[in-house]
Amino acid sequence: MFNLLSTLFTLPCRRSLISLLHQVKIEPGISQVLMKVLKEKVTEKICTLMFDEMSLNTELHYNATTGVIDGFENDGCATTQEFADHALLFMVKGITKNYKQPIAYTFIKGSTNKFQLCARIKKIVNSIQETGLKVVVTICDQGANNEGAIKLLHEDTRAYCLKNNQHYNEDFYEIQCNDHERVKIIHLYDPPHLLKGIRNNLLQKNRMFMMNDQSKEAQWQHLIDLYNLDSNIDEVKMLPRLTDHHIIPGRIKKMKVKMAAQVFSQRVAALMKFLAGKGILTSSAQDTSDACLFFDKLFDSVNGNSHKIVDGKIYRSALKKGSPHHKFWEDALKILNSMVFVDPVTKKKSSTLQPRSIQNWIKTIKGFQNIFKIMAVKGVHSLLLRNFNQDPIENSFGAIRSLGYRSNNPSTQKFSSAYKTLMLNNLTTSHSVGSNCEEDLSEGTLASYQILFTNSSDDNTENQNHMPRVADGLVKSKTVCTPDLSYLKLQTQNYVAGFIIKKLNQILFKNCKICLSQICTNNINKPHEITMAR
């Protein structure tokens, strides 16, 4: 690409560009150049700190500039003789302003153990606080090492409170930043990862829960039955987005968040409830419908990206005083606390009454409740909760993988090179095509390449394979449902026709009464039942 551009434009030679890049020293660990930039640039101080790991390819490369061999573990302070196969990245993101900034990275073998991660969180929070930024939230996925590190931070806080005869509040942990300041931080688990965890649990076991004082049982088999029924309808489908990769256990793309979000949706819930009410699906499918709708609302409530209500999604909007989030979360905590997983055949409850996904949902909701109170004290009364997930760091990983040529597992050399290039070009984009997340709505990094050059001259597998379960006991006969597909086909055709007319009215008809009277009816008939249900 450079050779092509050099024939079209007057560009410096490749050696000059490389020499210029070497002037900016961005290496594993915390970059002091970057810290100096942040200290000069910071205006919006309140931020979150997120961290995640990325798999690397184990390779060794001789770095002629530094005279060292790259590819070993390196935390910026020391290098071991272990081959690195993961990179751990820390990033800050604004809460009241849409900025994001990578802070530090390290190379490690395997996942960072909880003790090392705990120490690095403390060190990085101290460095961030010195720049003027104020960390109020940390965010990560529910990896075992991440949970262990957060637990250690809470244990340290509890020990400090007991030692100093202070009240310990489990809603946050504290980090000592200097002799006189202890920073209180709330921890959240990444909601998209939590949603995937719920889906993965339901694949293997049924979920029992209490809703409206009634005991309910959600089953993945109901979703399979719905999908198989929809697949048998010719021409059009009731749920066109659903594929084998959403529903069929052996084919589900477990790392893709949208595969879980599109299953736990209002559309799936409404259609399943309608068909169960008509006797086309088993009546117990209504319980699964209620579970799908519940998690659709729950995910919306922590994923708001607009200050206005869009498409009737009242929970996917800003969190404010008096917004429906508060009442919904109070009810949601009761439902989540009642959830247990049972064996689909024996109905025996799981030895672990609540999986980590449920426990971490509860912690995250309580965390959001506390964040709203803290931000209200700071004068912030409207929060877009999509700013509290890991999408920015996931998009940065996607940009690193795709820079130059596509490499899902780059080497330490390529990671460092791509990291520096993206930092200098302010190219940590808001969304990477094909990445496992949504657009993160960030405007860009705090540090630009001009300032970095000036200062330099002065100085994440969750992928779990589905394992078929072997259960004891007699095989139960399954009732084969053979519904009248012509009825469902007519219902679906009417819904699609109504959708097309709605779009035509917005663009062409403009509420013309004569036009609409020719193609619409005021009478609600049997073919409109699914439309009314949805």
C-alpha positions as CSV (number, residue, x, y, z in Angstrom):
1,M,0.0,0.0,0.0
2,F,2.8,2.4,0.9
3,N,4.6,1.7,-2.5
4,L,1.3,2.5,-4.3
5,L,0.7,5.7,-2.4
6,S,4.3,6.8,-2.9
7,T,3.7,6.8,-6.7
8,L,0.7,9.1,-6.3
9,F,1.9,11.5,-3.6
10,T,5.2,13.0,-2.4
11,L,5.9,10.9,0.7
12,P,9.0,10.5,2.9
13,C,10.9,7.2,2.4
14,R,10.1,4.2,4.5
15,R,13.2,4.5,6.6
16,S,12.3,8.1,7.6
17,L,8.9,7.1,8.7
18,I,10.2,4.2,10.8
19,S,12.8,6.5,12.4
20,L,10.0,8.9,13.3
21,L,7.9,6.2,14.9
22,H,10.8,5.1,17.0
23,Q,10.9,8.5,18.6
24,V,7.7,7.7,20.5
25,K,8.5,5.2,23.2
26,I,5.3,3.1,23.8
27,E,6.3,-0.3,25.3
28,P,4.7,-2.9,27.6
29,G,3.7,-1.5,30.9
30,I,2.5,2.1,31.7
31,S,3.9,4.6,29.3
32,Q,5.2,7.7,31.1
33,V,4.9,9.7,27.8
34,L,1.2,8.9,27.7
35,M,0.7,9.7,31.4
36,K,2.3,13.1,30.8
37,V,-0.1,13.7,27.8
38,L,-3.1,12.8,29.9
39,K,-2.1,15.1,32.7
40,E,-2.0,18.0,30.2
41,K,-5.1,17.1,28.2
42,V,-7.6,15.9,30.8
43,T,-10.7,18.1,31.1
44,E,-13.6,15.6,31.7
45,K,-12.2,13.7,34.7
46,I,-14.7,11.0,35.6
47,C,-14.0,7.8,33.9
48,T,-14.2,4.0,33.9
49,L,-11.2,1.6,33.8
50,M,-11.7,-1.6,31.8
51,F,-9.3,-4.5,31.1
52,D,-9.4,-7.6,29.0
53,E,-7.0,-10.2,27.5
54,M,-6.4,-11.1,23.8
55,S,-4.8,-14.3,22.5
56,L,-1.4,-14.0,20.8
57,N,0.6,-16.3,18.6
58,T,3.8,-17.5,20.2
59,E,6.7,-16.2,18.1
60,L,10.2,-14.7,18.7
61,H,11.5,-11.7,16.8
62,Y,14.7,-9.8,17.1
63,N,14.1,-6.0,17.6
64,A,17.1,-4.3,15.9
65,T,16.1,-0.9,17.3
66,T,16.2,-2.0,21.0
67,G,18.6,-4.9,20.6
68,V,16.3,-7.4,22.4
69,I,14.3,-10.4,21.4
70,D,10.5,-9.9,21.6
71,G,8.1,-12.6,22.4
72,F,8.6,-13.3,26.1
73,E,6.5,-12.3,29.1
74,N,6.9,-8.5,29.7
75,D,5.0,-6.3,32.1
76,G,7.1,-3.2,31.5
77,C,9.2,-3.8,34.6
78,A,10.6,-7.2,34.0
79,T,10.9,-9.8,31.3
80,T,10.8,-13.6,32.0
81,Q,11.9,-16.5,29.8
82,E,8.3,-17.7,29.3
83,F,6.8,-17.4,25.9
84,A,3.9,-14.9,25.9
85,D,0.6,-16.0,24.3
86,H,-1.7,-13.3,25.7
87,A,-1.8,-9.6,25.9
88,L,-3.6,-7.8,28.8
89,L,-4.8,-4.3,27.8
90,F,-6.1,-1.6,30.1
91,M,-8.2,1.3,28.8
92,V,-10.0,4.3,30.3
93,K,-13.3,5.6,29.0
94,G,-15.2,8.7,29.8
95,I,-18.6,8.6,31.5
96,T,-19.9,12.1,30.8
97,K,-17.9,12.6,27.6
98,N,-17.3,10.0,24.8
99,Y,-13.5,9.6,24.9
100,K,-11.4,6.4,25.3
101,Q,-7.7,6.0,25.9
102,P,-5.6,2.8,26.1
103,I,-3.4,3.1,29.2
104,A,-1.1,0.1,29.4
105,Y,-0.6,-3.4,28.1
106,T,1.5,-6.4,29.2
107,F,2.4,-9.7,27.6
108,I,1.9,-12.9,29.6
109,K,1.8,-16.6,29.3
110,G,-1.8,-17.9,29.8
111,S,-4.2,-15.7,31.8
112,T,-2.8,-13.3,34.3
113,N,-3.2,-14.8,37.8
114,K,-5.4,-13.0,40.2
115,F,-2.6,-11.8,42.5
116,Q,-0.7,-10.2,39.6
117,L,-3.9,-8.7,38.2
118,C,-4.8,-7.3,41.5
119,A,-1.4,-5.6,41.9
120,R,-1.6,-4.2,38.3
121,I,-5.0,-2.8,38.9
122,K,-3.7,-0.9,42.0
123,K,-0.7,0.4,40.1
124,I,-2.6,1.6,37.1
125,V,-5.3,3.2,39.2
126,N,-2.6,5.1,41.0
127,S,-1.0,6.3,37.7
128,I,-4.4,7.3,36.3
129,Q,-5.3,9.3,39.4
130,E,-2.0,11.2,39.2
131,T,-3.1,12.5,35.7
132,G,-6.2,14.1,37.1
133,L,-8.6,11.5,35.8
134,K,-10.9,10.0,38.5
135,V,-11.7,6.3,38.2
136,V,-15.1,5.4,39.7
137,V,-15.8,2.1,38.0
138,T,-13.8,-0.9,36.8
139,I,-15.2,-3.3,34.1
140,C,-14.2,-6.7,33.0
141,D,-15.7,-10.0,31.8
142,Q,-16.4,-12.9,34.3
143,G,-13.2,-14.8,33.8
144,A,-12.1,-16.7,36.8
145,N,-8.9,-14.7,37.2
146,N,-10.8,-11.4,36.9
147,E,-13.3,-12.4,39.5
148,G,-10.5,-13.6,41.8
149,A,-8.7,-10.2,41.5
150,I,-11.8,-8.3,42.3
151,K,-12.4,-10.5,45.3
152,L,-8.9,-9.8,46.5
153,L,-9.5,-6.1,46.2
154,H,-12.7,-6.4,48.3
155,E,-10.8,-8.6,50.9
156,D,-8.1,-5.9,51.2
157,T,-10.7,-3.2,51.7
158,R,-12.5,-5.3,54.3
159,A,-9.2,-5.9,56.2
160,Y,-8.4,-2.2,56.1
161,C,-11.9,-1.3,57.5
162,L,-11.6,-3.9,60.3
163,K,-8.1,-2.7,61.2
164,N,-9.2,0.9,61.3
165,N,-12.5,0.3,63.0
166,Q,-14.5,1.5,59.9
167,H,-17.7,0.2,58.4
168,Y,-17.1,-2.1,55.4
169,N,-19.5,-1.6,52.5
170,E,-19.4,-4.6,50.0
171,D,-20.8,-2.4,47.2
172,F,-17.3,-1.0,46.4
173,Y,-13.6,-1.6,47.0
174,E,-10.9,0.9,47.9
175,I,-7.4,1.5,46.5
176,Q,-4.8,3.5,48.4
177,C,-3.5,6.2,46.0
178,N,-1.4,8.2,48.3
179,D,-0.8,8.7,52.0
180,H,-4.1,10.5,52.5
181,E,-6.5,9.3,49.7
182,R,-8.3,6.1,49.3
183,V,-10.3,5.8,46.0
184,K,-13.7,4.1,46.2
185,I,-14.4,2.0,43.0
186,I,-17.5,0.1,42.0
187,H,-17.0,-3.0,39.9
188,L,-19.2,-4.1,37.0
189,Y,-19.2,-7.2,34.9
190,D,-19.6,-6.7,31.1
191,P,-23.3,-7.1,30.4
192,P,-22.9,-8.7,26.9
193,H,-20.7,-11.4,28.5
194,L,-23.3,-11.9,31.2
195,L,-26.0,-12.4,28.6
196,K,-23.9,-15.0,26.8
197,G,-23.4,-16.8,30.1
198,I,-27.2,-17.0,30.7
199,R,-27.7,-18.5,27.2
200,N,-24.9,-21.0,27.8
201,N,-26.4,-22.1,31.1
202,L,-29.8,-22.6,29.6
203,L,-28.4,-24.8,26.8
204,Q,-27.5,-27.5,29.4
205,K,-30.1,-27.1,32.1
206,N,-33.6,-25.7,32.6
207,R,-34.0,-22.5,34.6
208,M,-36.6,-22.2,37.4
209,F,-37.6,-18.8,38.7
210,M,-40.4,-16.9,40.4
211,M,-42.3,-14.2,38.5
212,N,-45.5,-12.5,39.7
213,D,-45.6,-15.0,42.6
214,Q,-45.7,-17.9,40.1
215,S,-43.1,-20.6,39.7
216,K,-41.9,-20.9,36.1
217,E,-39.5,-23.1,34.2
218,A,-37.6,-22.0,31.0
219,Q,-36.3,-24.7,28.6
220,W,-34.1,-24.4,25.6
221,Q,-36.1,-27.1,23.9
222,H,-39.0,-24.7,23.6
223,L,-36.8,-22.4,21.5
224,I,-35.7,-25.4,19.3
225,D,-39.4,-26.3,18.8
226,L,-40.2,-22.7,17.8
227,Y,-37.3,-22.6,15.4
228,N,-38.2,-25.9,13.8
229,L,-41.8,-24.8,13.4
230,D,-40.7,-21.6,11.8
231,S,-38.3,-23.3,9.4
232,N,-41.1,-25.4,7.9
233,I,-43.0,-22.4,6.7
234,D,-42.5,-21.7,3.0
235,E,-41.5,-18.4,1.4
236,V,-41.4,-16.2,4.5
237,K,-40.4,-16.8,8.2
238,M,-41.9,-15.5,11.4
239,L,-38.3,-15.1,12.8
240,P,-36.1,-14.4,9.8
241,R,-33.0,-13.5,11.9
242,L,-32.8,-16.8,13.7
243,T,-30.5,-19.4,12.1
244,D,-29.0,-22.7,13.2
245,H,-26.1,-20.7,14.7
246,H,-28.6,-19.2,17.2
247,I,-30.6,-22.2,18.2
248,I,-29.1,-25.6,17.4
249,P,-26.8,-26.5,20.4
250,G,-23.9,-28.0,18.4
251,R,-23.8,-25.1,15.9
252,I,-24.2,-22.1,18.1
253,K,-21.5,-19.4,17.8
254,K,-21.0,-19.0,21.5
255,M,-18.6,-16.1,21.3
256,K,-21.1,-13.9,19.4
257,V,-23.1,-11.6,21.6
258,K,-25.8,-11.0,19.0
259,M,-26.5,-14.7,18.8
260,A,-27.7,-14.5,22.4
261,A,-29.3,-11.1,22.1
262,Q,-31.4,-12.1,19.1
263,V,-32.8,-15.1,20.9
264,F,-33.6,-13.3,24.1
265,S,-35.7,-10.7,22.3
266,Q,-39.2,-9.2,22.5
267,R,-40.0,-10.6,19.0
268,V,-39.1,-14.2,20.0
269,A,-40.9,-13.9,23.3
270,A,-44.1,-12.5,21.8
271,L,-44.3,-15.1,19.0
272,M,-43.7,-18.0,21.4
273,K,-46.3,-16.7,23.8
274,F,-48.8,-16.4,21.0
275,L,-48.2,-19.9,19.6
276,A,-48.3,-21.4,23.1
277,G,-51.6,-19.7,23.8
278,K,-53.0,-21.1,20.5
279,G,-51.9,-24.7,21.4
280,I,-49.5,-24.8,18.5
281,L,-46.6,-25.0,21.0
282,T,-46.8,-26.6,24.4
283,S,-48.4,-24.4,27.0
284,S,-45.3,-24.6,29.2
285,A,-43.5,-22.6,26.4
286,Q,-45.1,-19.5,27.9
287,D,-42.6,-19.8,30.8
288,T,-39.7,-19.7,28.4
289,S,-41.4,-16.7,26.6
290,D,-41.5,-14.9,30.0
291,A,-37.8,-15.6,30.5
292,C,-36.8,-14.3,27.0
293,L,-38.8,-11.1,27.5
294,F,-37.3,-10.6,31.0
295,F,-33.7,-10.8,29.7
296,D,-34.5,-8.7,26.7
297,K,-35.7,-5.9,29.1
298,L,-32.8,-6.5,31.5
299,F,-30.2,-6.2,28.7
300,D,-31.9,-3.1,27.3
301,S,-31.8,-1.5,30.8
302,V,-28.0,-1.7,30.9
303,N,-27.4,-0.9,27.3
304,G,-29.1,2.5,26.8
305,N,-27.4,4.6,24.1
306,S,-29.9,7.5,23.6
307,H,-31.5,10.1,25.8
308,K,-34.8,9.6,24.0
309,I,-36.9,6.5,23.7
310,V,-36.4,4.8,20.3
311,D,-38.7,2.2,18.8
312,G,-40.7,1.9,22.0
313,K,-37.7,0.5,23.9
314,I,-38.3,2.3,27.2
315,Y,-35.4,0.6,29.0
316,R,-32.8,1.2,26.2
317,S,-32.7,4.9,27.1
318,A,-30.7,7.1,29.5
319,L,-30.9,6.3,33.2
320,K,-32.5,9.3,35.0
321,K,-34.4,10.1,38.2
322,G,-37.9,8.7,37.7
323,S,-36.9,6.5,34.7
324,P,-38.5,3.0,34.6
325,H,-35.1,1.4,35.2
326,H,-35.3,1.8,38.9
327,K,-38.6,0.0,39.5
328,F,-37.6,-2.7,36.9
329,W,-34.3,-3.4,38.6
330,E,-36.0,-3.8,42.0
331,D,-38.2,-6.5,40.5
332,A,-35.4,-8.0,38.4
333,L,-33.3,-8.5,41.6
334,K,-36.1,-10.6,43.1
335,I,-36.4,-12.7,40.0
336,L,-32.7,-13.2,39.6
337,N,-32.4,-14.2,43.3
338,S,-35.1,-16.8,42.8
339,M,-33.4,-18.4,39.8
340,V,-32.0,-21.9,40.0
341,F,-31.0,-24.4,37.3
342,V,-32.4,-27.9,37.3
343,D,-31.7,-31.1,35.3
344,P,-34.1,-31.3,32.3
345,V,-34.8,-35.0,33.0
346,T,-34.5,-35.6,36.8
347,K,-35.5,-32.0,37.8
348,K,-32.7,-32.1,40.4
349,K,-31.4,-28.7,41.3
350,S,-27.8,-27.9,40.4
351,S,-25.2,-28.4,43.2
352,T,-24.3,-24.7,42.7
353,L,-27.7,-23.0,43.3
354,Q,-26.8,-19.9,41.4
355,P,-24.2,-19.9,38.5
356,R,-21.7,-17.1,38.3
357,S,-23.7,-15.5,35.5
358,I,-26.7,-15.0,37.8
359,Q,-24.6,-13.8,40.7
360,N,-22.7,-11.3,38.5
361,W,-25.9,-10.0,37.0
362,I,-27.1,-9.2,40.6
363,K,-23.7,-7.5,41.4
364,T,-23.8,-5.5,38.2
365,I,-27.4,-4.3,38.7
366,K,-26.6,-3.2,42.3
367,G,-23.5,-1.6,40.9
368,F,-25.5,0.5,38.5
369,Q,-27.8,1.6,41.3
370,N,-24.8,2.8,43.3
371,I,-23.2,4.5,40.3
372,F,-26.4,6.5,39.7
373,K,-26.3,7.7,43.3
374,I,-22.6,8.6,43.2
375,M,-23.0,10.5,39.9
376,A,-26.0,12.4,41.1
377,V,-23.9,13.7,44.0
378,K,-21.3,14.8,41.4
379,G,-24.1,16.7,39.5
380,V,-24.6,14.1,36.7
381,H,-28.3,13.2,36.5
382,S,-28.5,11.4,33.1
383,L,-26.3,8.3,32.2
384,L,-26.0,6.4,29.0
385,L,-25.3,2.9,30.3
386,R,-23.7,1.6,27.1
387,N,-20.7,3.6,28.3
388,F,-20.3,1.0,31.0
389,N,-19.3,-2.1,28.9
390,Q,-16.2,-3.5,27.2
391,D,-17.1,-2.6,23.6
392,P,-14.3,0.0,23.3
393,I,-11.6,-2.5,24.3
394,E,-13.2,-5.2,22.0
395,N,-13.1,-2.8,19.1
396,S,-9.5,-1.9,19.8
397,F,-8.6,-5.6,19.7
398,G,-10.5,-5.9,16.4
399,A,-8.5,-2.9,15.0
400,I,-5.2,-4.4,16.2
401,R,-6.0,-7.8,14.5
402,S,-7.0,-6.1,11.2
403,L,-4.2,-3.6,10.9
404,G,-2.0,-4.3,7.9
405,Y,-3.2,-7.8,7.2
406,R,-5.8,-9.8,9.1
407,S,-4.4,-11.9,12.0
408,N,-6.7,-13.3,14.7
409,N,-3.7,-14.2,16.8
410,P,-0.9,-11.7,16.1
411,S,2.5,-12.0,17.6
412,T,3.8,-9.8,20.4
413,Q,5.8,-7.8,17.7
414,K,2.7,-7.2,15.6
415,F,0.6,-6.3,18.6
416,S,3.1,-3.7,19.8
417,S,3.5,-2.3,16.3
418,A,-0.3,-2.1,15.7
419,Y,-0.9,-0.6,19.2
420,K,1.6,2.2,18.6
421,T,0.3,2.9,15.1
422,L,-3.3,3.1,16.3
423,M,-2.3,5.3,19.1
424,L,-0.4,7.7,16.9
425,N,-3.1,7.8,14.2
426,N,-5.9,8.2,16.8
427,L,-7.4,5.2,15.0
428,T,-8.9,3.2,17.9
429,T,-12.2,3.2,16.1
430,S,-15.6,3.2,17.6
431,H,-16.5,-0.1,15.8
432,S,-14.6,-2.9,14.0
433,V,-16.4,-4.7,11.2
434,G,-17.2,-8.3,12.3
435,S,-16.2,-7.7,15.9
436,N,-18.1,-9.2,18.8
437,C,-19.7,-6.0,20.0
438,E,-21.6,-2.9,19.0
439,E,-20.3,0.6,18.1
440,D,-19.0,2.1,21.4
441,L,-20.0,5.7,20.5
442,S,-16.5,7.0,21.5
443,E,-15.1,10.0,19.8
444,G,-11.5,8.9,20.0
445,T,-8.4,8.9,22.1
446,L,-7.3,11.7,24.4
447,A,-3.8,11.7,23.0
448,S,-3.0,12.7,19.4
449,Y,0.2,11.9,17.6
450,Q,1.4,15.5,17.5
451,I,1.4,15.7,21.3
452,L,3.0,12.3,21.7
453,F,5.9,13.3,19.4
454,T,6.3,16.6,21.3
455,N,6.4,14.9,24.7
456,S,8.7,12.2,23.4
457,S,11.3,14.7,22.2
458,D,11.1,16.1,25.7
459,D,11.5,12.8,27.4
460,N,-9.4,-12.2,26.2
461,T,-12.0,-18.6,26.0
462,E,-15.1,-18.5,26.8
463,N,-15.6,-20.4,24.1
464,Q,-17.0,-23.5,25.7
465,N,-17.6,-26.5,23.5
466,H,-21.0,-27.9,23.9
467,M,-20.7,-31.3,25.6
468,P,-23.7,-33.6,25.1
469,R,-25.1,-34.7,28.4
470,V,-25.9,-38.3,29.2
471,A,-28.7,-38.7,31.6
472,D,-29.9,-41.8,33.5
473,G,-33.5,-42.9,33.4
474,L,-36.0,-43.9,30.9
475,V,-36.4,-42.0,27.7
476,K,-39.6,-40.0,27.7
477,S,-41.7,-40.1,24.6
478,K,-42.0,-36.7,22.9
479,T,-45.3,-35.5,21.7
480,V,-45.0,-34.6,18.0
481,C,-46.8,-31.4,17.1
482,T,-48.0,-31.1,13.6
483,P,-49.6,-27.7,13.4
484,D,-51.5,-26.3,10.4
485,L,-48.6,-24.4,8.6
486,S,-51.1,-22.7,6.3
487,Y,-52.4,-20.7,9.3
488,L,-48.9,-19.6,10.3
489,K,-48.0,-18.8,6.7
490,L,-51.0,-16.6,6.3
491,Q,-50.2,-14.8,9.6
492,T,-46.6,-14.2,8.6
493,Q,-47.6,-12.9,5.2
494,N,-50.0,-10.4,6.7
495,Y,-47.3,-9.2,9.1
496,V,-44.7,-8.7,6.4
497,A,-47.3,-6.9,4.2
498,G,-48.1,-4.6,7.1
499,F,-44.4,-3.9,7.6
500,I,-44.0,-3.0,4.0
501,I,-47.1,-0.7,4.0
502,K,-45.7,1.0,7.1
503,K,-42.5,1.8,5.3
504,L,-44.3,2.9,2.1
505,N,-46.5,5.3,4.2
506,Q,-43.4,6.9,5.7
507,I,-41.8,7.5,2.3
508,L,-44.5,7.6,-0.3
509,F,-48.1,7.8,1.0
510,K,-47.5,10.3,3.8
511,N,-50.8,9.3,5.6
512,C,-52.9,9.8,2.4
513,K,-56.4,8.7,3.5
514,I,-57.3,7.7,-0.1
515,C,-54.2,5.6,-0.6
516,L,-54.4,3.9,2.8
517,S,-58.1,3.1,2.5
518,Q,-57.3,1.0,-0.6
519,I,-54.7,-1.2,1.0
520,C,-55.6,-1.2,4.8
521,T,-58.6,-2.2,6.8
522,N,-60.0,-1.0,10.1
523,N,-61.3,-4.5,11.0
524,I,-59.1,-6.8,12.9
525,N,-59.5,-10.3,11.6
526,K,-58.0,-13.7,12.3
527,P,-55.1,-13.2,9.8
528,H,-54.0,-10.3,12.0
529,E,-53.5,-12.3,15.3
530,I,-49.7,-12.5,15.2
531,T,-49.4,-8.8,14.2
532,M,-51.5,-7.9,17.3
533,A,-49.5,-10.2,19.5
534,R,-46.2,-8.6,18.5
